[in-house]
Amino acid sequence: LNRGRLKKTGTPENIDDRSTGVVQFLNAIMPKEFPDRFKAGQPPFHVPWVTSDFPQVECIDSNKGCPNLPTRIFSFGTVPKNKNKMIGLSQAPTLPFTPCLAHAYDPAKTQC
């Protein structure tokens, strides 16, 4: 599970290349969609996310699927077509589109 922190530090994020677009996307969209959460004095704003394609867990192929996840996790990779196989894993924009959407919210971000 990758966890990106939305904090402008002025330094490059310590992330892998696959996650760069996700961090751009989250840094561009979250302050505009949830402005009150980014005001001084607010508690940390956590957004669980993954970039892997289709979850590689044994329960995904079982008839029952996997146990519900403890919180919603946004997948910038792929998710099962049958949403009941992994309840709580939600499709986010796929990786190639994240810089485009970040640019739409913040034109200073890399354009697709």
Helices and strands as residue ranges (DSSP letters): E 2-3, G 17-19, H 20-33, G 35-38, E 48-50, G 58-61, E 73-75, G 83-85, E 89-91, G 95-97, H 98-105
